[in-house]
Amino acid sequence: VQPNNYSTFYDDQRQNWSIMFESEKAAVDFSKQVCIAKCNSSPALDSVLCQDLLLGEGQGVEGGDSLEVAYTGWLFQNNGLGQVFDSNVNKDKLLRLKLGSGKVIKGWEEGMLGMKKGGRRLLIIPPAWAYGAQGVAARVPPDSTLVFEVEVRRVKLAKECSGSDGLSVSSRDSPAPSPVPSSDGFSSD
């Protein structure tokens, strides 16, 4: 996925191709189908499949970073998107999570690494990386492969502190950690 509704890929002869789509929606829909096709063509899904839909801006997130996320989750059924089992897209509250804290399924912890603010990604998550043999009562049957579309709306880097002007300052690239304790809130941007 590239900016301005472009996608690039290599064919089986290692030749580089580029496609420009008429709209962001068309580019996103195409990218989703590519990810679903990858899943359907693999003999067994044993790790998380990730496909960027929109790249976003800024630094890629790592373990320890805090995110606010909008998401929709589908059951993977009949080789494609099945029933929606969870979503916060039309709700007022975003999901807050700290990557690496173990509070979300393992597939999210892996699949969201490297995402950027404003980025959207499709994750196809095998049962072992999701809810496994137990599933979730009345929502996710046992041994279900799940599909999530996740969008990172806000990011707070783990090594971030507030400057005297109240603006957020990242100290991830500085040689020494800042002595100012980081606040738990999100910056205003």
C-alpha positions in Angstrom: 0.0 0.0 0.0 1.3 3.4 -1.0 0.1 7.0 -0.5 -2.5 8.5 -2.9 -4.4 5.3 -3.6 -1.5 3.3 -5.0 -0.5 -0.3 -4.4 2.7 -1.9 -5.6 3.5 -5.6 -5.8 5.9 -8.1 -7.3 4.7 -10.9 -9.5 6.2 -14.4 -9.6 8.9 -13.2 -12.0 9.9 -10.6 -9.4 8.7 -7.8 -11.7 7.4 -4.8 -9.9 3.9 -3.6 -10.7 1.9 -0.5 -9.5 -1.8 0.0 -9.5 -3.6 3.3 -9.0 -7.2 3.1 -7.7 -9.9 5.7 -8.4 -10.7 6.1 -4.7 -9.4 5.3 -1.3 -12.3 2.9 -0.7 -11.4 0.9 -3.9 -7.8 0.7 -2.8 -8.8 -0.5 0.7 -11.3 -3.0 -0.6 -8.7 -4.4 -3.0 -6.1 -4.7 -0.2 -8.6 -6.6 2.0 -9.3 -9.1 -0.8 -5.5 -9.6 -1.3 -5.2 -10.5 2.4 -8.2 -12.9 2.3 -6.8 -14.5 -0.9 -3.4 -15.0 1.0 -5.3 -16.7 3.8 -7.3 -18.9 1.5 -4.2 -20.0 -0.4 -2.1 -21.0 2.6 -2.5 -24.7 3.6 -2.6 -23.8 7.3 -2.7 -20.4 9.0 -0.2 -20.6 11.8 0.5 -17.0 12.4 -1.2 -13.6 12.0 -1.7 -12.3 8.5 -1.4 -8.5 8.2 -2.3 -6.3 5.3 -2.0 -2.5 5.5 -5.0 -0.7 4.2 -3.8 2.9 4.9 -0.3 3.6 6.1 -0.8 6.5 8.6 1.9 8.9 9.6 4.6 9.2 12.2 6.6 6.6 14.0 5.6 2.9 13.9 4.3 1.6 17.3 6.3 -0.8 19.4 5.7 -2.8 22.6 4.9 -0.5 25.5 3.2 2.2 23.4 -0.4 3.1 24.3 -3.0 3.3 21.5 -6.6 4.2 21.0 -8.1 2.0 18.4 -11.3 1.8 16.4 -12.0 -1.8 15.2 -14.4 -4.2 13.7 -14.1 -8.0 14.2 -15.6 -10.7 11.9 -15.6 -14.4 12.0 -13.7 -15.9 9.0 -16.4 -18.0 7.4 -16.8 -19.6 4.0 -13.4 -18.3 2.9 -14.2 -14.7 3.6 -15.7 -12.1 6.0 -18.5 -13.7 8.0 -20.6 -12.3 10.8 -19.5 -9.3 12.7 -19.0 -10.3 16.4 -17.6 -7.1 17.8 -17.0 -3.5 16.8 -16.6 -0.1 18.4 -16.6 1.9 15.1 -20.0 3.6 15.7 -19.6 3.9 19.4 -18.3 6.9 21.4 -15.4 5.1 23.1 -12.2 3.9 21.4 -10.4 0.9 22.7 -7.4 1.9 24.8 -4.6 -0.6 25.0 -0.9 -0.8 25.8 1.0 -3.0 23.3 2.8 -5.9 25.0 0.7 -5.7 28.2 -1.1 -9.0 27.5 -4.6 -7.4 27.8 -5.6 -8.2 24.3 -5.4 -11.4 22.2 -1.9 -12.4 21.1 -2.9 -11.8 17.4 -3.5 -8.1 18.1 -0.2 -7.8 20.0 1.7 -9.1 17.0 -0.5 -7.7 14.2 -0.5 -4.1 15.3 3.3 -3.7 15.7 4.6 -1.1 13.3 1.3 0.6 12.7 1.2 4.4 12.6 -1.3 7.0 13.7 -4.1 7.1 11.2 -3.1 3.7 9.8 -5.6 1.0 9.1 -4.7 -2.7 8.8 -6.6 -6.0 8.2 -5.5 -8.8 10.6 -6.5 -12.4 10.0 -5.9 -14.3 13.2 -5.8 -18.1 13.6 -7.5 -19.6 16.7 -4.3 -20.2 18.6 -3.5 -16.5 18.5 -7.1 -15.5 19.3 -9.6 -17.3 21.7 -8.5 -20.9 20.9 -10.6 -23.9 21.7 -12.7 -22.1 24.3 -14.0 -19.3 22.0 -16.2 -16.6 23.6 -19.6 -17.6 24.9 -22.4 -16.6 22.4 -20.0 -14.6 20.3 -17.0 -16.5 19.0 -17.4 -20.3 18.4 -14.5 -22.5 19.5 -11.5 -22.7 17.1 -12.5 -19.6 15.1 -10.2 -17.8 12.8 -10.9 -14.0 13.2 -10.6 -11.0 11.0 -10.1 -7.5 12.4 -9.9 -4.2 10.7 -8.1 -1.9 13.1 -7.5 1.8 12.9 -5.0 3.6 15.2 -6.6 6.9 16.1 -4.2 8.1 18.8 -0.7 7.0 19.9 1.3 7.7 23.0 4.8 6.4 22.7 6.2 4.6 25.8 9.1 7.0 26.1 7.1 10.2 25.8 6.9 13.1 28.2 5.3 16.5 28.3 7.4 19.5 27.7 6.9 22.7 29.7 4.6 24.0 26.9 2.3 21.1 27.4 3.1 19.7 23.9 4.1 16.1 23.6 7.7 15.4 23.1 9.1 12.0 22.1 12.4 10.9 23.8 12.6 7.5 22.1 15.5 8.7 19.9 17.4 10.6 22.6 20.5 9.0 24.1 19.3 9.2 27.7 15.8 8.8 29.1 14.1 12.0 30.3 13.9 12.5 34.0 10.4 13.8 33.8 7.9 11.1 34.7 5.4 10.4 31.9 1.8 11.2 32.5 -0.8 8.5 31.9 -3.0 10.8 29.6 -2.8 11.2 25.9 -1.4 14.3 24.3 -3.7 16.8 22.7 -2.7 15.9 19.2 
